[in-house]
Amino acid sequence: MDDLYKHIEELGKQNGYRNMTVLCKAAGVPRSTMSELNNGRSKDISKQNAQKFANLLGISLDQVYGTEKAPTPEGERVVNDEDIK
């Protein structure tokens, strides 16, 4: 994931957390951890902190890290490249 900070921030917004500060407080992750990630002083977050976000948001670690797509909501179908051609 190129920008883990923005990805996690977007996951939070999708779940009603208006910004990273509110998301971190709810998850129990130090805001400074995410600031270091956002400012490039850190390249990743610990598995423990990622798990806190996953638990709060009800998603997998892979989804927190952006390596797994969220499940398709019921009633929607998955569209792939072959469908578009």
Steps between C-alpha positions, in 0.01 A plus 500: 500500500651828388330720757390300801409812696249620240363149459432462873359851517261417215393176671422706809295753304305219335409385850399840636826622655539858382880514523810309604506647851151370577580163339823459700329588826220249436747226402747568780785573260729793589440791263876553488541156341284606208663845479841334461357281223343801327819705523722222365692440823349152508416271208253271676300449817535209738282196456357572846384848396371375166299237690347774717376676186375171357310417819342844518398502134396135485741416220802274445864596542541460124230760448673738741825457306314532170599157373147357492193655352197547718223251439247600238184627667200272468305575186803623304699292261874489451613647167839407363701603194344229283150637567603843378662392171 
